[in-house]
């Protein structure tokens, strides 16, 4: 199924949560003076225009990154994230305007050092073409493949430096993706048990996301789960009212940072009084 295009949703509340936490994980990972790989199983186009094309149709970024960009007195971790997004918009007419929104590969590239590498998978031919264009000239540090990341990741585990952050962010258009995630995680852990795996998932009024979470929480690993809802679930039962990230082998510093910043982030992105967040973890 190749109808999904992330550009429609670029910069929305789910992107903000996903990319903020991804940056925290990568910042921690690069503290150690040893190389690591960043592997993205569903990389998308890498960069998105918010002033033309798909993103303007629903303008979801206006209820996401735009709110964060306009906020004052943010806690340092959130302020650092906003500064990163602003760095992609240096030619904007005002300091708070956002014309471009980076996808996860662009977010990750900011944290890579000379010896770190990035491996990106994108199955949609048009998005893969854009991804290649956006990362042209990066040499051997970045390798892009037009294939299903669920299968392609096997060739890269374990990575040569034995250190990696893996982002698993499928569109979940096919409800089988939830169990594909579980199967891929189980297989990946047999190949590379010490990697950090970040699974993004939508909060929906259907059983598949919760079933996936139950399966992941049952694994014998250290994990952290963070969820954010921005409004009450729709009465008709459709649509996404929030999203979450399940992180295997998370940084030990992550719970405290999220405890400090998730109240602020949730308050900024809330669309009604039911907006909330939860943080759970099992870290030995």
VOKOL-514423 format. One line per field, with one value per residue (C-alpha): residue number from 1; residue in three letters; x, y, z. Coordinates in nm, 4 decimals. Layout:
i: (NUM | ...)
aa: (ala | ...)
x: (X | ...)
y: (Y | ...)
z: (Z | ...)
# end
This chain:
i: (1 | 2 | 3 | 4 | 5 | 6 | 7 | 8 | 9 | 10 | 11 | 12 | 13 | 14 | 15 | 16 | 17 | 18 | 19 | 20 | 21 | 22 | 23 | 24 | 25 | 26 | 27 | 28 | 29 | 30 | 31 | 32 | 33 | 34 | 35 | 36 | 37 | 38 | 39 | 40 | 41 | 42 | 43 | 44 | 45 | 46 | 47 | 48 | 49 | 50 | 51 | 52 | 53 | 54 | 55 | 56 | 57 | 58 | 59 | 60 | 61 | 62 | 63 | 64 | 65 | 66 | 67 | 68 | 69 | 70 | 71 | 72 | 73 | 74 | 75 | 76 | 77 | 78 | 79 | 80 | 81 | 82 | 83 | 84 | 85 | 86 | 87 | 88 | 89 | 90 | 91 | 92 | 93 | 94 | 95 | 96 | 97 | 98 | 99 | 100 | 101 | 102 | 103 | 104 | 105 | 106 | 107 | 108 | 109 | 110 | 111 | 112 | 113 | 114 | 115 | 116 | 117 | 118 | 119 | 120 | 121 | 122 | 123 | 124 | 125 | 126 | 127 | 128 | 129 | 130 | 131 | 132 | 133 | 134 | 135 | 136 | 137 | 138 | 139 | 140 | 141 | 142 | 143 | 144 | 145 | 146 | 147 | 148 | 149 | 150 | 151 | 152 | 153 | 154 | 155 | 156 | 157 | 158 | 159 | 160 | 161 | 162 | 163 | 164 | 165 | 166 | 167 | 168 | 169 | 170 | 171 | 172 | 173 | 174 | 175 | 176 | 177 | 178 | 179 | 180 | 181 | 182 | 183 | 184 | 185 | 186 | 187 | 188 | 189 | 190 | 191 | 192 | 193 | 194 | 195 | 196 | 197 | 198 | 199 | 200 | 201 | 202 | 203 | 204 | 205 | 206 | 207 | 208 | 209 | 210 | 211 | 212 | 213 | 214 | 215 | 216 | 217 | 218 | 219 | 220 | 221 | 222 | 223 | 224 | 225 | 226 | 227 | 228 | 229 | 230 | 231 | 232 | 233 | 234 | 235 | 236 | 237 | 238 | 239 | 240 | 241 | 242 | 243 | 244 | 245 | 246 | 247 | 248 | 249 | 250 | 251 | 252 | 253 | 254 | 255 | 256 | 257 | 258 | 259 | 260 | 261 | 262 | 263 | 264 | 265 | 266 | 267 | 268 | 269 | 270 | 271 | 272 | 273 | 274 | 275 | 276 | 277 | 278 | 279 | 280 | 281 | 282 | 283 | 284)
aa: (unk | unk | unk | unk | unk | unk | unk | unk | unk | unk | unk | unk | unk | unk | unk | unk | unk | unk | unk | unk | unk | unk | unk | unk | unk | unk | unk | unk | unk | unk | unk | unk | unk | unk | unk | unk | unk | unk | unk | unk | unk | unk | unk | unk | unk | unk | unk | unk | unk | unk | unk | unk | unk | unk | unk | unk | unk | unk | unk | unk | unk | unk | unk | unk | unk | unk | unk | unk | unk | unk | unk | unk | unk | unk | unk | unk | unk | unk | unk | unk | unk | unk | unk | unk | unk | unk | unk | unk | unk | unk | unk | unk | unk | unk | unk | unk | unk | unk | unk | unk | unk | unk | unk | unk | unk | unk | unk | unk | unk | unk | unk | unk | unk | unk | unk | unk | unk | unk | unk | unk | unk | unk | unk | unk | unk | unk | unk | unk | unk | unk | unk | unk | unk | unk | unk | unk | unk | unk | unk | unk | unk | unk | unk | unk | unk | unk | unk | unk | unk | unk | unk | unk | unk | unk | unk | unk | unk | unk | unk | unk | unk | unk | unk | unk | unk | unk | unk | unk | unk | unk | unk | unk | unk | unk | unk | unk | unk | unk | unk | unk | unk | unk | unk | unk | unk | unk | unk | unk | unk | unk | unk | unk | unk | unk | unk | unk | unk | unk | unk | unk | unk | unk | unk | unk | unk | unk | unk | unk | unk | unk | unk | unk | unk | unk | unk | unk | unk | unk | unk | unk | unk | unk | unk | unk | unk | unk | unk | unk | unk | unk | unk | unk | unk | unk | unk | unk | unk | unk | unk | unk | unk | unk | unk | unk | unk | unk | unk | unk | unk | unk | unk | unk | unk | unk | unk | unk | unk | unk | unk | unk | unk | unk | unk | unk | unk | unk | unk | unk | unk | unk | unk | unk | unk | unk | unk | unk | unk | unk | unk | unk | unk | unk | unk | unk)
x: (0.0000 | 0.1727 | -0.0876 | 0.0479 | 0.2434 | 0.3770 | 0.3860 | 0.0145 | 0.1019 | 0.4445 | 0.5065 | 0.1912 | 0.1671 | 0.2856 | 0.5941 | 0.6771 | 0.6656 | 0.8515 | 1.1299 | 1.1734 | 1.2265 | 1.4407 | 1.6713 | 1.6997 | 1.7970 | 2.0534 | 2.2047 | 2.2613 | 2.3993 | 2.6634 | 2.7985 | 3.0079 | 3.3220 | 3.2357 | 3.0608 | 2.6972 | 2.4506 | 2.1078 | 1.8664 | 1.5250 | 1.2868 | 1.0285 | 1.2253 | 0.9837 | 1.1084 | 1.3475 | 1.2303 | 0.8864 | 0.7658 | 0.4961 | 0.4152 | 0.3188 | 0.2013 | 0.0504 | 0.1281 | -0.0901 | -0.4075 | -0.4805 | -0.2027 | -0.1566 | 0.1699 | -0.0299 | -0.1472 | 0.1981 | 0.5400 | 0.4019 | 0.2715 | 0.6087 | 0.7950 | 0.5791 | 0.6155 | 0.8252 | 1.0269 | 1.0505 | 1.2497 | 1.5993 | 1.5382 | 1.2339 | 1.4143 | 1.6985 | 1.4485 | 1.2919 | 1.6396 | 1.7071 | 1.3862 | 1.4692 | 1.8105 | 1.6331 | 1.4484 | 1.7307 | 1.6020 | 1.2547 | 1.1318 | 1.0722 | 1.2437 | 0.9254 | 0.8082 | 0.8547 | 0.8594 | 1.0400 | 0.9950 | 1.2635 | 1.1771 | 1.3442 | 1.6520 | 1.7228 | 1.6698 | 1.9104 | 2.1758 | 2.2247 | 2.3557 | 2.5899 | 2.9655 | 3.2200 | 3.2352 | 2.8618 | 2.6463 | 2.2840 | 2.0879 | 1.7470 | 1.4629 | 1.1670 | 0.9368 | 0.7257 | 0.9035 | 0.8233 | 0.9256 | 1.2387 | 1.3319 | 1.2882 | 1.4873 | 1.7781 | 1.7654 | 1.7599 | 2.0669 | 2.2615 | 2.6344 | 2.6531 | 2.8930 | 2.9220 | 2.7827 | 2.4253 | 2.2868 | 1.9293 | 1.7373 | 1.3934 | 1.2596 | 1.0485 | 1.2387 | 1.0730 | 1.2738 | 1.5711 | 1.6855 | 1.8003 | 2.1036 | 2.2296 | 2.1997 | 2.4239 | 2.5894 | 2.9707 | 3.0195 | 2.7722 | 2.5899 | 2.2723 | 1.9481 | 1.6671 | 1.3458 | 1.0448 | 0.7730 | 0.5388 | 0.2184 | 0.0004 | -0.2336 | -0.2316 | -0.3393 | -0.0936 | 0.1844 | 0.1265 | 0.2207 | 0.4962 | 0.6510 | 0.6409 | 0.7853 | 1.0618 | 1.1525 | 1.1751 | 1.3948 | 1.6098 | 1.6734 | 1.8050 | 2.0524 | 2.1337 | 2.0064 | 2.1809 | 2.0455 | 1.8042 | 1.4752 | 1.2131 | 0.8644 | 0.6163 | 0.2469 | -0.0870 | -0.3499 | -0.6728 | -1.0057 | -0.9204 | -0.7490 | -0.4368 | -0.2170 | -0.2916 | -0.2359 | 0.1024 | 0.1953 | 0.1046 | 0.3265 | 0.6186 | 0.5870 | 0.5967 | 0.9470 | 1.2340 | 1.3974 | 1.4344 | 1.1722 | 1.0100 | 0.6711 | 0.5515 | 0.2095 | 0.0444 | -0.3195 | -0.4221 | -0.8007 | -1.0881 | -1.1396 | -1.3930 | -1.7502 | -1.7732 | -1.4670 | -1.2380 | -0.9126 | -0.5989 | -0.6281 | -0.2634 | 0.0474 | 0.3146 | 0.6718 | 0.7874 | 1.1633 | 1.3673 | 1.6980 | 1.6263 | 1.8826 | 1.8700 | 1.8375 | 1.5212 | 1.2545 | 1.3636 | 1.3791 | 1.0320 | 0.8946 | 1.0152 | 0.9036 | 0.5960 | 0.3607 | 0.4763 | 0.4571 | 0.1121 | -0.0198 | 0.1106 | -0.0368 | -0.3675 | -0.6836 | -0.9203 | -0.9156 | -0.8821 | -0.5259 | -0.2871 | 0.0376 | 0.1656 | 0.5189 | 0.5827 | 0.9139 | 1.0819 | 1.4519 | 1.6754)
y: (0.0000 | 0.3158 | 0.5900 | 0.7405 | 1.0668 | 1.2133 | 1.5641 | 1.5987 | 1.5752 | 1.7415 | 1.9369 | 1.8225 | 1.7279 | 1.3729 | 1.4947 | 1.7342 | 1.4592 | 1.2113 | 1.4445 | 1.6067 | 1.2682 | 1.1414 | 1.4401 | 1.3669 | 1.0061 | 1.1025 | 1.3766 | 1.1197 | 0.8613 | 1.0977 | 1.1793 | 0.8635 | 0.8966 | 0.5964 | 0.5941 | 0.4934 | 0.4346 | 0.5896 | 0.3560 | 0.4784 | 0.2097 | 0.4507 | 0.7657 | 0.9674 | 1.2534 | 1.4004 | 1.7631 | 1.9182 | 2.2556 | 2.4086 | 2.6886 | 2.4844 | 2.1389 | 1.8703 | 2.0305 | 2.3319 | 2.1281 | 2.0643 | 2.2869 | 2.0455 | 2.2199 | 2.5197 | 2.3086 | 2.1557 | 2.3054 | 2.6581 | 2.6682 | 2.5619 | 2.8150 | 3.0974 | 2.9960 | 3.1849 | 3.0659 | 2.7036 | 2.4544 | 2.4130 | 2.0748 | 2.2115 | 2.5384 | 2.3361 | 2.1516 | 2.4782 | 2.6164 | 2.3111 | 2.3626 | 2.7326 | 2.6367 | 2.4918 | 2.8227 | 3.0761 | 3.2584 | 3.3107 | 3.6688 | 3.6457 | 3.4416 | 3.2540 | 3.1670 | 2.8143 | 2.7418 | 2.4087 | 2.1202 | 1.8496 | 1.4829 | 1.2393 | 1.1861 | 1.5607 | 1.5788 | 1.2883 | 1.4245 | 1.7227 | 1.4854 | 1.2813 | 1.3155 | 1.2320 | 0.8613 | 0.8119 | 0.6737 | 0.6874 | 0.4129 | 0.5131 | 0.3067 | 0.4482 | 0.2346 | 0.5071 | 0.5867 | 0.9587 | 1.0117 | 0.8033 | 1.0224 | 1.3342 | 1.1744 | 1.1047 | 1.4627 | 1.6041 | 1.4041 | 1.4297 | 1.4774 | 1.3137 | 1.0447 | 0.7158 | 0.8543 | 0.8279 | 0.5284 | 0.5306 | 0.2275 | 0.2123 | -0.0895 | -0.2011 | -0.1167 | -0.4022 | -0.6418 | -0.4237 | -0.3625 | -0.7222 | -0.6537 | -0.3839 | -0.5580 | -0.5696 | -0.2527 | -0.2562 | -0.0152 | -0.2160 | 0.1075 | 0.2293 | 0.4209 | 0.2723 | 0.4628 | 0.2540 | 0.4862 | 0.3069 | 0.4756 | 0.1961 | 0.2295 | -0.1484 | -0.2734 | -0.5610 | -0.3056 | -0.3273 | -0.6928 | -0.6358 | -0.3964 | -0.6584 | -0.9262 | -0.6922 | -0.5871 | -0.9471 | -1.0411 | -0.7294 | -0.7987 | -1.1448 | -0.9824 | -0.6721 | -0.6765 | -0.3589 | -0.1178 | 0.1618 | 0.1124 | 0.3877 | 0.2844 | 0.5608 | 0.4749 | 0.6593 | 0.6744 | 0.5544 | 0.4128 | 0.0663 | -0.2300 | -0.2730 | -0.0030 | -0.1312 | -0.4908 | -0.3920 | -0.2082 | -0.5087 | -0.7308 | -0.4870 | -0.4360 | -0.8136 | -0.8322 | -0.8883 | -0.5500 | -0.2077 | 0.0278 | 0.3685 | 0.4610 | 0.8198 | 0.9188 | 1.2536 | 1.3187 | 1.6616 | 1.6344 | 1.4100 | 1.1103 | 1.1866 | 1.0806 | 0.8932 | 0.6881 | 0.7963 | 0.9897 | 1.0178 | 1.1979 | 1.1632 | 0.9520 | 0.7698 | 0.6458 | 0.3123 | 0.3118 | -0.0026 | 0.0471 | 0.4175 | 0.6605 | 0.6548 | 1.0338 | 1.0320 | 0.9822 | 1.2909 | 1.5109 | 1.4011 | 1.4503 | 1.8095 | 1.8918 | 1.6867 | 1.9036 | 2.2096 | 2.0390 | 1.8961 | 2.2305 | 2.4072 | 2.1569 | 2.0924 | 2.1489 | 2.0931 | 2.0344 | 1.6556 | 1.6775 | 1.4693 | 1.2759 | 0.9573 | 0.8347 | 0.4729 | 0.2909 | -0.0316 | 0.0446 | -0.1827)
z: (0.0000 | -0.1225 | -0.0902 | 0.2315 | 0.2007 | 0.5219 | 0.3734 | 0.4556 | 0.8264 | 0.8400 | 1.1591 | 1.3367 | 1.7054 | 1.6371 | 1.4487 | 1.7308 | 1.9939 | 1.7741 | 1.6663 | 2.0065 | 2.1730 | 1.8838 | 1.9339 | 2.3063 | 2.2361 | 1.9704 | 2.1880 | 2.4608 | 2.2164 | 2.0765 | 2.4219 | 2.4091 | 2.1984 | 1.9827 | 1.6427 | 1.6013 | 1.3200 | 1.2748 | 1.0938 | 0.9767 | 0.8488 | 0.7026 | 0.6296 | 0.4149 | 0.1978 | 0.4552 | 0.4243 | 0.3788 | 0.2560 | 0.4761 | 0.2313 | -0.0757 | -0.1739 | 0.0496 | 0.3863 | 0.3117 | 0.2537 | 0.6218 | 0.7646 | 1.0556 | 1.1431 | 1.2664 | 1.5610 | 1.6032 | 1.5431 | 1.4844 | 1.8429 | 1.9795 | 1.7659 | 1.9034 | 2.2691 | 2.5247 | 2.8240 | 2.7163 | 2.9267 | 2.7821 | 2.6098 | 2.4244 | 2.3484 | 2.1945 | 1.9751 | 1.8582 | 1.7826 | 1.5667 | 1.3671 | 1.3279 | 1.1878 | 0.8843 | 0.8374 | 0.8558 | 0.5485 | 0.6959 | 0.7150 | 1.0903 | 1.3567 | 1.4467 | 1.0948 | 0.9683 | 0.5951 | 0.6065 | 0.8433 | 0.8659 | 0.8577 | 1.0942 | 0.8702 | 0.8682 | 1.2454 | 1.2906 | 1.0571 | 1.2876 | 1.5530 | 1.3344 | 1.3634 | 1.0945 | 1.1827 | 1.2372 | 0.9561 | 0.8477 | 0.6726 | 0.5353 | 0.3890 | 0.1967 | -0.0176 | -0.1810 | -0.5118 | -0.5134 | -0.1516 | -0.2046 | -0.5023 | -0.2870 | -0.0065 | -0.2421 | -0.3691 | -0.0156 | 0.0835 | -0.2400 | -0.1913 | 0.1508 | 0.0343 | 0.2200 | 0.5449 | 0.4148 | 0.2278 | 0.0966 | -0.0252 | -0.1878 | -0.0076 | 0.2858 | 0.6020 | 0.7903 | 0.5741 | 0.4836 | 0.8391 | 0.8733 | 0.6521 | 0.8912 | 1.2258 | 1.4089 | 1.2754 | 1.2632 | 1.5575 | 1.7691 | 1.8532 | 1.6820 | 1.7189 | 1.5091 | 1.4337 | 1.3304 | 1.2041 | 0.9597 | 0.8386 | 0.9855 | 0.6858 | 0.6793 | 1.0225 | 0.9788 | 1.0350 | 1.4109 | 1.4203 | 1.1654 | 1.4167 | 1.6908 | 1.4641 | 1.3438 | 1.6979 | 1.8148 | 1.5192 | 1.5580 | 1.9250 | 1.8414 | 1.6016 | 1.8052 | 2.1611 | 2.2790 | 2.0168 | 2.1002 | 1.9136 | 1.8928 | 1.7799 | 1.6949 | 1.7010 | 1.6718 | 1.9446 | 1.7842 | 1.8927 | 1.7676 | 1.9341 | 1.7200 | 1.8818 | 2.2348 | 2.1302 | 1.9860 | 2.3043 | 2.5188 | 2.3061 | 2.3251 | 2.7003 | 2.7478 | 2.5988 | 2.8409 | 2.7765 | 2.9344 | 2.7935 | 2.8226 | 2.6837 | 2.6433 | 2.5091 | 2.4449 | 2.3604 | 2.2340 | 2.2323 | 2.3254 | 2.0931 | 1.8201 | 1.8941 | 1.5635 | 1.6586 | 1.3754 | 1.3619 | 1.5710 | 1.9050 | 2.0008 | 1.9567 | 2.1484 | 2.1415 | 2.2786 | 2.3318 | 2.3928 | 2.5747 | 2.6402 | 2.7817 | 3.1609 | 3.1547 | 2.9443 | 3.2159 | 3.4094 | 3.0986 | 2.9904 | 3.3418 | 3.3205 | 2.9685 | 2.8783 | 3.0905 | 2.8944 | 2.5547 | 2.6227 | 2.7431 | 2.4322 | 2.1868 | 2.3685 | 2.1661 | 2.4586 | 2.8340 | 2.7975 | 2.6610 | 2.8689 | 2.8731 | 3.0331 | 3.0942 | 3.1897 | 3.2084 | 3.3105 | 3.3338 | 3.5379)
# end
